[in-house]
Amino acid sequence: MFGKYDVILCGKETLDGATGQMGSQLAERFGFEVGRVTVRAARTKWGSCSARNDISLSLFLAALPRHLQEFVIIHELCHTVHHNHSAAFHALVDRCLGGRERELEGELKRCRIPIVAEA
Ligand SMILES: [Zn+2]
């Protein structure tokens, strides 16, 4: 369903700003204590969370529909509370997502990080 993406035409800085901002806004909305939120041109992962609660998000999240961007970010934010994929972690993610974790996870699995030609 989401197998193909339009080529990303906006500048890297615009995407960085929007993705980073969404990360900070969601952290605030759900009350997560995060370190730095950085956006990188990561091609193998949508996001990650360090032991120091710094969150790294892929620039290519911008190619996903908004609800999946939020899903990825909330997943990483929940790692600031549980640094693992335990049942408690998934329960927290599910709560933040209004009970839609499984559904969104399945949807995200069908998405690929788009291949973007370097300018
Ligand atoms: Zn995870």
py3Dmol code that shows the C-alpha trace and the ligand (Angstrom):
import py3Dmol

protein = """\
ATOM      1  CA  MET A   1       0.000   0.000   0.000  1.00  0.00           C
ATOM      2  CA  PHE A   2       2.820   2.390   0.850  1.00  0.00           C
ATOM      3  CA  GLY A   3       5.427   0.728  -1.324  1.00  0.00           C
ATOM      4  CA  LYS A   4       6.155   3.744  -3.487  1.00  0.00           C
ATOM      5  CA  TYR A   5       7.038   7.274  -2.588  1.00  0.00           C
ATOM      6  CA  ASP A   6       7.382  10.460  -4.484  1.00  0.00           C
ATOM      7  CA  VAL A   7      10.915  11.720  -4.652  1.00  0.00           C
ATOM      8  CA  ILE A   8      11.575  14.032  -1.750  1.00  0.00           C
ATOM      9  CA  LEU A   9      12.038  17.425  -3.278  1.00  0.00           C
ATOM     10  CA  CYS A  10      12.276  19.724  -0.309  1.00  0.00           C
ATOM     11  CA  GLY A  11      15.586  20.636   1.219  1.00  0.00           C
ATOM     12  CA  LYS A  12      17.180  18.605   3.977  1.00  0.00           C
ATOM     13  CA  GLU A  13      16.946  21.464   6.448  1.00  0.00           C
ATOM     14  CA  THR A  14      13.193  21.773   6.014  1.00  0.00           C
ATOM     15  CA  LEU A  15      12.721  18.066   6.671  1.00  0.00           C
ATOM     16  CA  ASP A  16      15.108  18.095   9.623  1.00  0.00           C
ATOM     17  CA  GLY A  17      13.192  20.941  11.173  1.00  0.00           C
ATOM     18  CA  ALA A  18       9.752  19.398  10.681  1.00  0.00           C
ATOM     19  CA  THR A  19      10.738  15.917  11.886  1.00  0.00           C
ATOM     20  CA  GLY A  20      12.728  17.200  14.856  1.00  0.00           C
ATOM     21  CA  GLN A  21       9.871  19.505  15.795  1.00  0.00           C
ATOM     22  CA  MET A  22       7.364  16.662  15.683  1.00  0.00           C
ATOM     23  CA  GLY A  23       9.651  14.665  17.981  1.00  0.00           C
ATOM     24  CA  SER A  24       9.859  17.488  20.498  1.00  0.00           C
ATOM     25  CA  GLN A  25       6.128  18.172  20.345  1.00  0.00           C
ATOM     26  CA  LEU A  26       5.208  14.532  20.940  1.00  0.00           C
ATOM     27  CA  ALA A  27       7.703  14.293  23.814  1.00  0.00           C
ATOM     28  CA  GLU A  28       6.056  17.302  25.407  1.00  0.00           C
ATOM     29  CA  ARG A  29       2.505  16.106  24.776  1.00  0.00           C
ATOM     30  CA  PHE A  30       3.127  12.734  26.436  1.00  0.00           C
ATOM     31  CA  GLY A  31       5.506  14.041  29.081  1.00  0.00           C
ATOM     32  CA  PHE A  32       8.635  12.124  28.037  1.00  0.00           C
ATOM     33  CA  GLU A  33      11.988  13.360  29.250  1.00  0.00           C
ATOM     34  CA  VAL A  34      14.213  13.214  26.223  1.00  0.00           C
ATOM     35  CA  GLY A  35      17.778  14.310  25.682  1.00  0.00           C
ATOM     36  CA  ARG A  36      18.620  15.562  22.224  1.00  0.00           C
ATOM     37  CA  VAL A  37      16.424  14.854  19.236  1.00  0.00           C
ATOM     38  CA  THR A  38      18.558  14.615  16.122  1.00  0.00           C
ATOM     39  CA  VAL A  39      17.543  13.880  12.563  1.00  0.00           C
ATOM     40  CA  ARG A  40      19.960  11.941  10.361  1.00  0.00           C
ATOM     41  CA  ALA A  41      19.825  10.599   6.846  1.00  0.00           C
ATOM     42  CA  ALA A  42      19.563   7.051   8.243  1.00  0.00           C
ATOM     43  CA  ARG A  43      18.630   4.473   5.612  1.00  0.00           C
ATOM     44  CA  THR A  44      18.454   1.313   7.695  1.00  0.00           C
ATOM     45  CA  LYS A  45      16.368   2.434  10.681  1.00  0.00           C
ATOM     46  CA  TRP A  46      13.496   4.829  11.150  1.00  0.00           C
ATOM     47  CA  GLY A  47      14.649   5.817  14.612  1.00  0.00           C
ATOM     48  CA  SER A  48      16.689   4.869  17.663  1.00  0.00           C
ATOM     49  CA  CYS A  49      17.064   5.816  21.298  1.00  0.00           C
ATOM     50  CA  SER A  50      20.379   5.850  23.163  1.00  0.00           C
ATOM     51  CA  ALA A  51      21.032   4.834  26.757  1.00  0.00           C
ATOM     52  CA  ARG A  52      21.152   8.561  27.563  1.00  0.00           C
ATOM     53  CA  ASN A  53      17.665   9.062  26.093  1.00  0.00           C
ATOM     54  CA  ASP A  54      18.893  10.921  23.035  1.00  0.00           C
ATOM     55  CA  ILE A  55      16.638  10.153  20.130  1.00  0.00           C
ATOM     56  CA  SER A  56      17.751   9.871  16.558  1.00  0.00           C
ATOM     57  CA  LEU A  57      15.197   9.968  13.757  1.00  0.00           C
ATOM     58  CA  SER A  58      15.604   9.205  10.085  1.00  0.00           C
ATOM     59  CA  LEU A  59      15.200  12.085   7.715  1.00  0.00           C
ATOM     60  CA  PHE A  60      13.196   9.710   5.532  1.00  0.00           C
ATOM     61  CA  LEU A  61      10.381   9.580   8.075  1.00  0.00           C
ATOM     62  CA  ALA A  62       9.148  12.574   6.149  1.00  0.00           C
ATOM     63  CA  ALA A  63       8.147  10.167   3.366  1.00  0.00           C
ATOM     64  CA  LEU A  64       5.727   8.307   5.634  1.00  0.00           C
ATOM     65  CA  PRO A  65       2.136   9.265   6.285  1.00  0.00           C
ATOM     66  CA  ARG A  66       1.876  11.381   9.410  1.00  0.00           C
ATOM     67  CA  HIS A  67       0.301   8.713  11.628  1.00  0.00           C
ATOM     68  CA  LEU A  68       3.250   6.406  10.919  1.00  0.00           C
ATOM     69  CA  GLN A  69       5.744   9.188  11.624  1.00  0.00           C
ATOM     70  CA  GLU A  70       4.046   9.585  14.990  1.00  0.00           C
ATOM     71  CA  PHE A  71       4.112   5.835  15.538  1.00  0.00           C
ATOM     72  CA  VAL A  72       7.893   5.682  15.001  1.00  0.00           C
ATOM     73  CA  ILE A  73       8.538   8.697  17.202  1.00  0.00           C
ATOM     74  CA  ILE A  74       6.317   7.434  20.020  1.00  0.00           C
ATOM     75  CA  HIS A  75       8.056   4.048  19.863  1.00  0.00           C
ATOM     76  CA  GLU A  76      11.411   5.755  20.363  1.00  0.00           C
ATOM     77  CA  LEU A  77      10.060   8.073  23.072  1.00  0.00           C
ATOM     78  CA  CYS A  78       8.787   5.054  25.026  1.00  0.00           C
ATOM     79  CA  HIS A  79      12.346   3.698  24.983  1.00  0.00           C
ATOM     80  CA  THR A  80      13.293   6.602  27.248  1.00  0.00           C
ATOM     81  CA  VAL A  81      11.166   4.833  29.889  1.00  0.00           C
ATOM     82  CA  HIS A  82      11.851   1.187  28.947  1.00  0.00           C
ATOM     83  CA  HIS A  83      15.167   0.533  27.189  1.00  0.00           C
ATOM     84  CA  ASN A  84      13.945  -2.782  25.814  1.00  0.00           C
ATOM     85  CA  HIS A  85      11.009  -4.370  23.999  1.00  0.00           C
ATOM     86  CA  SER A  86       9.397  -5.834  27.107  1.00  0.00           C
ATOM     87  CA  ALA A  87       5.669  -6.288  27.629  1.00  0.00           C
ATOM     88  CA  ALA A  88       5.696  -3.116  29.753  1.00  0.00           C
ATOM     89  CA  PHE A  89       7.303  -1.210  26.882  1.00  0.00           C
ATOM     90  CA  HIS A  90       4.678  -2.357  24.374  1.00  0.00           C
ATOM     91  CA  ALA A  91       1.889  -1.605  26.859  1.00  0.00           C
ATOM     92  CA  LEU A  92       3.165   1.971  27.137  1.00  0.00           C
ATOM     93  CA  VAL A  93       3.442   2.394  23.354  1.00  0.00           C
ATOM     94  CA  ASP A  94      -0.039   0.973  22.920  1.00  0.00           C
ATOM     95  CA  ARG A  95      -1.456   3.345  25.514  1.00  0.00           C
ATOM     96  CA  CYS A  96       0.126   6.379  23.827  1.00  0.00           C
ATOM     97  CA  LEU A  97      -1.295   5.220  20.494  1.00  0.00           C
ATOM     98  CA  GLY A  98      -4.812   4.624  21.748  1.00  0.00           C
ATOM     99  CA  GLY A  99      -4.553   0.842  21.382  1.00  0.00           C
ATOM    100  CA  ARG A 100      -3.294   0.883  17.780  1.00  0.00           C
ATOM    101  CA  GLU A 101       0.283  -0.347  18.222  1.00  0.00           C
ATOM    102  CA  ARG A 102      -0.147  -3.680  16.454  1.00  0.00           C
ATOM    103  CA  GLU A 103      -2.092  -2.205  13.585  1.00  0.00           C
ATOM    104  CA  LEU A 104       0.442   0.593  13.011  1.00  0.00           C
ATOM    105  CA  GLU A 105       3.395  -1.743  13.399  1.00  0.00           C
ATOM    106  CA  GLY A 106       1.939  -3.917  10.650  1.00  0.00           C
ATOM    107  CA  GLU A 107       1.424  -0.905   8.429  1.00  0.00           C
ATOM    108  CA  LEU A 108       4.996   0.312   8.991  1.00  0.00           C
ATOM    109  CA  LYS A 109       6.425  -3.107   8.142  1.00  0.00           C
ATOM    110  CA  ARG A 110       5.064  -2.667   4.636  1.00  0.00           C
ATOM    111  CA  CYS A 111       6.982   0.601   4.211  1.00  0.00           C
ATOM    112  CA  ARG A 112      10.502   0.884   2.879  1.00  0.00           C
ATOM    113  CA  ILE A 113      12.955   3.701   3.403  1.00  0.00           C
ATOM    114  CA  PRO A 114      12.826   5.386   0.010  1.00  0.00           C
ATOM    115  CA  ILE A 115      15.854   5.559  -2.207  1.00  0.00           C
ATOM    116  CA  VAL A 116      16.650   9.187  -2.795  1.00  0.00           C
ATOM    117  CA  ALA A 117      19.138  10.321  -5.430  1.00  0.00           C
ATOM    118  CA  GLU A 118      21.848  12.534  -3.982  1.00  0.00           C
ATOM    119  CA  ALA A 119      21.724  15.997  -5.454  1.00  0.00           C
TER     120      ALA A 119
END
"""
ligand_1 = """\
1
ZN
Zn 12.406 -0.277 19.726
"""
view = py3Dmol.view(width=600, height=400)
view.addModel(protein, "pdb")
view.setStyle({"model": 0}, {"cartoon": {"style": "trace"}})
view.addModel(ligand_1, "xyz")
view.setStyle({"model": 1}, {"stick": {}})
view.zoomTo()
view.show()
